[in-house]
Amino acid sequence: MKPAAIACLRCRAGLPQTAVHTPAPVPCPACGAMTLTAVYPALFRPPTAASAGELLATEEEAGCFYHPRKKAATACELCGRFLCALCDVDFNGRHLCPGCIERGAKKEQLPTLDNHRMLYDGTALALAVLPVFLCVFVTFITAPMAIYVAVRYWNAPGSLVRRTQKLRFVFAILLSVAQLVVWAAIVARSLL
Amino acid sequence: MATTSHNYTRLAGTRGGIHSLWLAGDHLLLLSNHSFSEEYRRFFFRDIQQISVAKTQGATIVNIVLCALILLLAGAIPFVEVWQGLGVWIALALLFLLPNLLKGPSCICELRTAVQTVNLKPLRRLRRAQRVIAQLRPLIETAQGGPATAEMIASGQIAPQAPAPAAAATVPRPVRHCRGRIHLVLFWLCLADLPLTILAYLNQSGWFTALSMIQLAASVGFAIAAIVQQQNSDLPSPLKRIPIIVLISAGFFFAASMGYVFVFLVAGHLPPDQHAAWRGDPVTLVMSVISTTVNVACGLAGLVLRERYRSTAAMPPPAPTGPPGKPQ
């Protein structure tokens, strides 16, 4: 595969060395676009060849759990199974087996594999707040929905970066209860 | 080492915005907010090869357009009776122009690793991108054992980037069949807006106004229900967009109506009476016509798309060719 050059973001032409790591944007020699480029040692690191694992030389040597004829190179840090070089997965500096990674992803035990989360706190808050501004007449439907979502998913994991999940649930519940109280008062008044 | 939650520092992107960039101890987190769900992509410092930024003309174009709009509106003030309305629009335009000027020129930013090149959408301003790169540089160089030396750069021996994988290695979300019954009710409610609007125009009774309000409330409720029901369903994308359009247009025209009433109150006049408005006030008439047109268009398009989807879903699968039991 042909090595790539440090390329301009707009025209993909190669940039000279003087255009790299500049304190301010400099014009690209080809298209004139003001560019700022920062490169790091990983760009020049040759790709490491993956190892398929060594075969067992003698019967006394420990073998891989998944490939019994291959020599064990390390042990999984979660389950302790012996792993050959092929099965050994470098997971953020830890040596894990594919089975533990798959189980960790399914049971949400490995946070760095967590790449999608439902925001039930946002859903409950939207159900409680939005109808008040869009059309207040639907609040007698959306208020109970907001309370259900808040209670049902109270312990569900929230956003990775936001810390106000419980606060949003509480606000949604309070606002929804207030809406239902108002509806009850309207109905009671019309009946009396 | 796995990072626990709540250890992130925001680098770029606004709270509640669609894309944002966060900094953790050993990686960058690119967050995509889809209102009721979030998606995450992590870039570990030891894997980052290059970060590139290029200035664009987007912010400059927006500034020019907003300035032209402000000048146009300001020039029209002497010729308009109710100038307060124009004043509100000029203030709104200034509200967008001033922050755009303060934020500075726009840019695009890409991050490269050994297997991908990703557009960092939260870094849309040149000054912010420069600050973030300066902040990340010591962290990345520490993770990679030092900076890229002049000899490395001069050698030009750059590691080739791996070709993009054929399919994304993500677990597909289960798709369920949806009959679209809530959508059907919503589309008929949208079509009902036309006769109700005509009747309200011809007959000045308050009952038709009340019916219109009920129709609006029901449309909003069914639009929300349709949006919730169509998540992860097999409904076609154009059909899924219609409840969203109905909801947005209802919110927009509601806000526009409130804004129009507010303008009259600020000016010290009473807002036009709903019943007399059709004949006397062109603004409410135009808003009603546009709103009804949007509703009818959504209703018709929705019914057609839903019928097309149902007929496609009801078609039997193609029969296998050749006699049974014989290999093909």
Boltz contact constraints between the chains, C-beta under 6 A:
constraints:
  - contact:
      token1: [A, 1]
      token2: [B, 160]
      max_distance: 6.0
  - contact:
      token1: [A, 3]
      token2: [B, 158]
      max_distance: 6.0
  - contact:
      token1: [A, 3]
      token2: [B, 160]
      max_distance: 6.0
  - contact:
      token1: [A, 4]
      token2: [B, 158]
      max_distance: 6.0
  - contact:
      token1: [A, 9]
      token2: [B, 52]
      max_distance: 6.0
  - contact:
      token1: [A, 9]
      token2: [B, 54]
      max_distance: 6.0
  - contact:
      token1: [A, 9]
      token2: [B, 110]
      max_distance: 6.0
  - contact:
      token1: [A, 10]
      token2: [B, 54]
      max_distance: 6.0
  - contact:
      token1: [A, 17]
      token2: [B, 153]
      max_distance: 6.0
  - contact:
      token1: [A, 17]
      token2: [B, 154]
      max_distance: 6.0
  - contact:
      token1: [A, 20]
      token2: [B, 153]
      max_distance: 6.0
  - contact:
      token1: [A, 25]
      token2: [B, 55]
      max_distance: 6.0
  - contact:
      token1: [A, 33]
      token2: [B, 54]
      max_distance: 6.0
  - contact:
      token1: [A, 34]
      token2: [B, 55]
      max_distance: 6.0
  - contact:
      token1: [A, 35]
      token2: [B, 54]
      max_distance: 6.0
  - contact:
      token1: [A, 36]
      token2: [B, 53]
      max_distance: 6.0
  - contact:
      token1: [A, 37]
      token2: [B, 52]
      max_distance: 6.0
  - contact:
      token1: [A, 38]
      token2: [B, 51]
      max_distance: 6.0
  - contact:
      token1: [A, 38]
      token2: [B, 133]
      max_distance: 6.0
  - contact:
      token1: [A, 39]
      token2: [B, 50]
      max_distance: 6.0
  - contact:
      token1: [A, 39]
      token2: [B, 148]
      max_distance: 6.0
  - contact:
      token1: [A, 40]
      token2: [B, 48]
      max_distance: 6.0
  - contact:
      token1: [A, 40]
      token2: [B, 140]
      max_distance: 6.0
  - contact:
      token1: [A, 40]
      token2: [B, 144]
      max_distance: 6.0
  - contact:
      token1: [A, 40]
      token2: [B, 148]
      max_distance: 6.0
  - contact:
      token1: [A, 41]
      token2: [B, 144]
      max_distance: 6.0
  - contact:
      token1: [A, 41]
      token2: [B, 148]
      max_distance: 6.0
  - contact:
      token1: [A, 42]
      token2: [B, 49]
      max_distance: 6.0
  - contact:
      token1: [A, 42]
      token2: [B, 144]
      max_distance: 6.0
  - contact:
      token1: [A, 43]
      token2: [B, 49]
      max_distance: 6.0
  - contact:
      token1: [A, 43]
      token2: [B, 50]
      max_distance: 6.0
  - contact:
      token1: [A, 43]
      token2: [B, 158]
      max_distance: 6.0
  - contact:
      token1: [A, 44]
      token2: [B, 152]
      max_distance: 6.0
  - contact:
      token1: [A, 44]
      token2: [B, 157]
      max_distance: 6.0
  - contact:
      token1: [A, 45]
      token2: [B, 159]
      max_distance: 6.0
  - contact:
      token1: [A, 46]
      token2: [B, 159]
      max_distance: 6.0
  - contact:
      token1: [A, 47]
      token2: [B, 159]
      max_distance: 6.0
  - contact:
      token1: [A, 92]
      token2: [B, 1]
      max_distance: 6.0
  - contact:
      token1: [A, 111]
      token2: [B, 2]
      max_distance: 6.0
  - contact:
      token1: [A, 112]
      token2: [B, 2]
      max_distance: 6.0
  - contact:
      token1: [A, 115]
      token2: [B, 40]
      max_distance: 6.0
  - contact:
      token1: [A, 116]
      token2: [B, 39]
      max_distance: 6.0
  - contact:
      token1: [A, 117]
      token2: [B, 38]
      max_distance: 6.0
  - contact:
      token1: [A, 118]
      token2: [B, 37]
      max_distance: 6.0
  - contact:
      token1: [A, 119]
      token2: [B, 36]
      max_distance: 6.0
  - contact:
      token1: [A, 119]
      token2: [B, 37]
      max_distance: 6.0
  - contact:
      token1: [A, 122]
      token2: [B, 36]
      max_distance: 6.0
  - contact:
      token1: [A, 123]
      token2: [B, 36]
      max_distance: 6.0
  - contact:
      token1: [A, 134]
      token2: [B, 220]
      max_distance: 6.0
  - contact:
      token1: [A, 134]
      token2: [B, 251]
      max_distance: 6.0
  - contact:
      token1: [A, 135]
      token2: [B, 217]
      max_distance: 6.0
  - contact:
      token1: [A, 135]
      token2: [B, 220]
      max_distance: 6.0
  - contact:
      token1: [A, 137]
      token2: [B, 217]
      max_distance: 6.0
  - contact:
      token1: [A, 138]
      token2: [B, 217]
      max_distance: 6.0
  - contact:
      token1: [A, 138]
      token2: [B, 220]
      max_distance: 6.0
  - contact:
      token1: [A, 138]
      token2: [B, 221]
      max_distance: 6.0
  - contact:
      token1: [A, 141]
      token2: [B, 221]
      max_distance: 6.0
  - contact:
      token1: [A, 159]
      token2: [B, 38]
      max_distance: 6.0
  - contact:
      token1: [A, 160]
      token2: [B, 5]
      max_distance: 6.0
  - contact:
      token1: [A, 161]
      token2: [B, 8]
      max_distance: 6.0
  - contact:
      token1: [A, 161]
      token2: [B, 22]
      max_distance: 6.0
  - contact:
      token1: [A, 163]
      token2: [B, 6]
      max_distance: 6.0
